Amino acid sequence: MRRLLIGIARMYPGAWRGRYGVEFDALMEDVEPDWREVANVLGEAVKMQIASGRGFVKLAGTMALMGALAALGVSLRLPDRYCSAALLRMTPPKDSAAEANERLQMIEAEILSRNSLAELIQRPSLNLYSGERQRMPLIDVIEKMRHDIQIRRVPAGDGGPTTVAISFTYPDLLKAEMVTYDLTRKFTETETTVARNRIQVWRTAWQEEPPPAETMEVVAGPSDPRNVGRPERPVLMAAGLIAGMLIALTLRWPKPVLRLAIFSLGGVILTYCASLLLPNQYTSSAVMRITPPMDPKRWSAPESGIEHVRRMRREILDPAAVEQISRSEQLHLTPQERPDVVRRMRSGDLRIDILPSQMFQISFNYSDGETAQRVVREIVTQFLERNLIEQRARLLTAGPMYRFMADHKLGENLEVLDPASLADAPVWPNRAVIAGIGFAAGFVIGAATLYRRRPRGSGLAETAAAAQ
C-alpha cells in the first residue's frame, strides 16, 4: 500500500514535488496508509494538476479525446446507410428538346407526389420507415423519403440527350436497391405510357402520324448498394469532443460552471413553459398543375396556363371572394369561427405559390388541422370550378379546333397532383428551437453575472477563481 501511495504522489506537479517531495516521502515511511489515505492523496493530486495550467490543458485534451471516442463508439452502433443508383438517358427528337424536358419534369413530379411515395412506403413487401411511421405523421415520413431520393437531370448541350441519375439511400441495402429499381421502372413505364397515348390520340383525333417523340432507355440499372456510413457521425464526434471539454472545465471551475448550468437550465424551463401558452398552428397543403396541350401548335388560348393560374389566384384571394368562400357549407364553420378564418385567409396564412413544371401549391395555416384541410380543399374546388366555367364560356366563341381539343381533354388541363393533406402535427411553435433560445439566453445571463462579480482588474482566470 505504501508503494502505491508513493507512486500516486508522483502525480503531483513538479514544482510541488521539488519543494515538498522529500518531506512527503519521509512522512510515508512513518505511517501505515489505508485506502482512505490513498483516496485523499489521489484526490489532491488531481486537484493540483487541474489547477496548474499545463495540467489543465492535458486534462482538457484527454477528456475531449475520450468524449469523441465515446461518441464514435455510439455512432458505430447505429445502422449504416446504403445508396443504390441507376442511370437513364432521354433522347429528345430534333427541335423538341424543350417539350421533352417539360414532360420529363412532369413525370418526375408525379413520381415524387405524396400518393406515389405513400404507396411505396406502405407497400407490404417494402414496409419502409417502419420506426419513423410509429412516431411521425405519414406526411413527415414522405418528406423524409423525398430527402433520401436524389434525381439529377444533366441535359446535354444543343438539344442532346438528357441523363437522369436516380438514387435512394436507406439503412437496409436490399430495400435501397428495390426502391431504386421501382423508381427507375416508374420513369420508363410512365414515359412509355405517355408516348403510347400520344400516338393513339394523334391517330384518332387527326388521322395522322404524330411527330417523333423522345425515347428513354436504362443506361445502368440499380447498382449494388454502397455503404455511405452515417452522415451524423462527424456531428456526434464533435458533440462528444465538446462534452469532454465541458467536463474538464467543470472539474477546473466547478462553481462558475454550476452557475452557468443553473441559469441555462432555468432559461430552458422558462421558455418552454412560455411556449406552452402559445396556440399550436397547423398547415395543410395541396399541389395542382397545368398539363400542357397534346399539340401546342393546334391549341390556341388567350393566355398561358401559368398566367391563367395567376389570374385565378388574384380572383380567389380577393377580399370579397374570400368572404364568399368562408360561407361555403363544405367548411362547416360556425358563426363564431368564420370571422377568424376570414381574417387569417386575408392576412397571408392562405398562400398560393407558383412552382416549377407548371405546378402550384395551395397552403393554409390555422389553429385547427381539420379546418385548415377543409379550407385548402375548398380552394382546390374553387380553382377547378372556375377553370371549368371559363372553359365552357370560351367554347361558345372559340373555333372548332379549340372545341375539339377541349372536349377530348387534348389541351391544357388543370388537375390535382396532391390532395389537401391532413395537418395532424403542429408546425408552430417549434418548442425545441424556443428551448434552445432559452438555453442561450440563460447562458449569456449567467456569464454576465459572473463578469459583474469579478474583482476589479482581474482577468478571466482570476474571475473564475474568485467565483469559487
URCOR-V960995 format. One record per pair of residues at least 4 apart in sequence whose C-alpha atoms are under 8 Angstrom apart, sorted by the first residue. I is the first residue (numbers start at 0). GAP is how many residues later the second one is. Records with the same first field share a line. If there is no record, write none. Layout:
I = GAP  GAP
This chain:
0 = 4  32  33
1 = 4  26  27  30  31
2 = 4
3 = 4  34
4 = 4  23  28  33  36
5 = 4  19  22
6 = 4
7 = 4  30  33  34  37
8 = 32  33  36
9 = 7
10 = 34  35  38
11 = 4  5  33  34  36  37
12 = 4  32  35  36  39
13 = 4
14 = 4
15 = 4  5
16 = 4  5
19 = 4
20 = 4
21 = 4
22 = 4
23 = 4
24 = 4
25 = 4
26 = 4
27 = 4  5
32 = 4  5
33 = 4
34 = 4
35 = 4
36 = 4
37 = 4
38 = 4
39 = 4
40 = 4
41 = 4
42 = 4
43 = 4
44 = 4
45 = 4
46 = 4  205
47 = 4
48 = 5  6  7
49 = 5  6  9  201  202
50 = 4  5  201
51 = 4
52 = 4
53 = 4
54 = 4
55 = 4  192  196
56 = 4
57 = 4
58 = 4  189
59 = 4  184  185  188  189
60 = 4  184
61 = 4
62 = 4  178  181  182  184  185
63 = 4  176  177  178  179  180  181
64 = 4  176  179
65 = 4  174  175  178
66 = 4  170  172  173  174  175  176  177
67 = 4  168  169  170  171  172  173  176
68 = 4  168  171
69 = 4  170
70 = 4  165  166  168  169
71 = 4  161  164  165
72 = 4
73 = 4
74 = 155  157  158  161
77 = 152
78 = 92  151
79 = 91  147  148  149  150
80 = 88  89  90  91  92  146  147  148  149
81 = 87  88  89  90  91  94  143  144  145  146  147
82 = 84  85  86  87  90  93  94  142  143  144  145
83 = 83  84  85  89  92  93  96  138  139  140  141  142
84 = 80  81  82  83  92  95  136  137  138  140
85 = 79  80  81  94  95  98  132  133  134  135  136  137
86 = 76  77  78  79  131  132  133  134  135
87 = 75  76  77  78  96  128  129  130  131  132
88 = 72  73  74  75  127  128  129  130
89 = 71  72  73  74  124  125  126  127
90 = 69  70  71  123  124  125
91 = 4  5  8  9  67  68  69  121  122  123
92 = 4  119  120  121
93 = 65
94 = 64
95 = 4  63
96 = 4  62  63
97 = 4
98 = 4
99 = 4  113  114
100 = 4
101 = 4  255
102 = 4
103 = 4
104 = 4  252
105 = 4  251
106 = 4  80  83  84
107 = 4  79
108 = 4
109 = 6  307
110 = 5  6  72  75  76
111 = 4  5  34
112 = 4  304  305
113 = 4  25  28  304
114 = 4  303
115 = 4
116 = 4  25  28
117 = 4  20  24
118 = 4
119 = 6  8  59
120 = 5  6  7  8  21
121 = 4  5  6
122 = 4  5
125 = 49
128 = 4  12
129 = 4
130 = 4
131 = 4  9
132 = 4  5  8
135 = 4  5
136 = 4  287  288
137 = 4
138 = 4  282
139 = 4
140 = 4
141 = 4
142 = 4
143 = 4
144 = 4
145 = 4
147 = 20  21  22
148 = 17  18  19  20
149 = 15  16  17  18
150 = 13  14  15  16
151 = 12  13  14
152 = 9  10  11  12
153 = 8  9  10
154 = 4  5  6  7  8
155 = 4  5  6  7
165 = 14  17  18
166 = 13
167 = 8  9  11  12
168 = 7
169 = 5  6
170 = 5
171 = 4
172 = 4  52  53
173 = 4  51
174 = 4
175 = 4  49
176 = 4  45  46  47  48
177 = 4
178 = 4
179 = 4  42
180 = 4  40  41
181 = 4
182 = 4
183 = 4  37
184 = 4
185 = 4
186 = 4
187 = 4  28  29
188 = 4
189 = 4
190 = 4  25
191 = 4
192 = 4
193 = 4
194 = 4  18
195 = 4
196 = 4
197 = 4  12  96
198 = 4  10  11
199 = 4
200 = 4  5
201 = 4  5  6  7  8
202 = 4  5  6  7
230 = 4
231 = 4
232 = 4
233 = 4
234 = 4
235 = 4
236 = 4
237 = 4
238 = 4
239 = 4
240 = 4
241 = 4
242 = 4
243 = 4
244 = 4
245 = 4
246 = 4
247 = 4
248 = 4  5  8
249 = 4  5  7  8
252 = 4  211  212  215
253 = 4  214
254 = 4  212  213
255 = 4  194  208  211  212
256 = 4
257 = 4
258 = 4  187
259 = 4  182  183  186  187
260 = 4  182
261 = 4
262 = 4  179  180  182  183
263 = 4  174  175  176  177  178  179  182
264 = 4  174  177
265 = 4  173  176
266 = 4  168  171  172  173  174  175  176
267 = 4  167  168  169  170  171  174
268 = 4  166  169
269 = 4  168
270 = 4  163  164  166  167
271 = 4  159  162  163  166
272 = 4
273 = 4
274 = 154  156  159
277 = 151
278 = 88  150
279 = 87  146  147  148  149
280 = 84  85  86  87  88  145  146  147  148
281 = 83  84  85  86  87  90  141  142  143  144  145  146
282 = 80  81  82  83  86  89  90  140  143  144
283 = 79  80  81  85  88  89  92  136  137  138  139
284 = 76  77  78  79  88  91  134  135  136
285 = 75  76  77  90  91  94  130  131  132  133  134  135
286 = 72  73  74  75  129  130  131  132  133
287 = 71  72  73  126  127  128  129  130
288 = 68  69  70  71  125  126  127  128
289 = 15  16  68  69  122  123  124  125
290 = 67  120  121  122  123  124
291 = 4  119  120  121
292 = 6  117  118  119  120
293 = 116  117
294 = 4  115  116
295 = 4  115
297 = 103  104
298 = 102  103  106  112
299 = 102
302 = 4  5
303 = 4
304 = 4  53  107
305 = 4  52
306 = 4
307 = 4
308 = 4
309 = 4
310 = 4
311 = 4  71  74
312 = 4  39
313 = 4
314 = 6
315 = 5  6  63  66
316 = 4  5  29
317 = 4
318 = 4  27
319 = 4
320 = 4
321 = 4  20  23  24
322 = 4  19
323 = 4
324 = 53
325 = 5  7  12  15  16
326 = 4  6  11
327 = 4
328 = 4
329 = 44  48
330 = 40  43  44  47
332 = 4  5
333 = 4
334 = 4
335 = 4
336 = 4
337 = 4
338 = 4
339 = 4
340 = 4  25
341 = 4
342 = 4
343 = 4  5  6  21  22
344 = 4  5  19
345 = 4
348 = 14  15  16  17
349 = 12  13  14  15
350 = 10  11  12  13
351 = 8  9  10  11
352 = 7  8  9
353 = 4  5  6  7
354 = 4  5  6
355 = 4
361 = 14  17  18
362 = 13
363 = 8  9  11  12
364 = 7
365 = 5  6
366 = 5
367 = 4
368 = 4  53  54  55  56
369 = 4  52  53
370 = 4
371 = 4  51
372 = 4  47  48  49  50
373 = 4  46
374 = 4
375 = 4  44
376 = 4  42  43
377 = 4
378 = 4
379 = 4  36
380 = 4
381 = 4
382 = 4
383 = 4  30  31
384 = 4
385 = 4
386 = 4  27
387 = 4
388 = 4
389 = 4
390 = 4  15
391 = 4
392 = 4
393 = 4
394 = 4  7  8
397 = 4  5
398 = 4
399 = 4
400 = 4
401 = 4
402 = 4
403 = 4
404 = 4  5  6
405 = 4  5
408 = 4
428 = 5
429 = 4
430 = 4
431 = 4
432 = 4
433 = 4
434 = 4
435 = 4
436 = 4
437 = 4
438 = 4
439 = 4
440 = 4
441 = 4
442 = 4
443 = 4
444 = 4
445 = 4
446 = 4
447 = 4
448 = 4
449 = 4  13  14  17
450 = 12
452 = 10  14
453 = 4  8  9  10  12  13
454 = 8  11
457 = 4  5
458 = 4
459 = 4
460 = 4
461 = 4
462 = 4
463 = 4
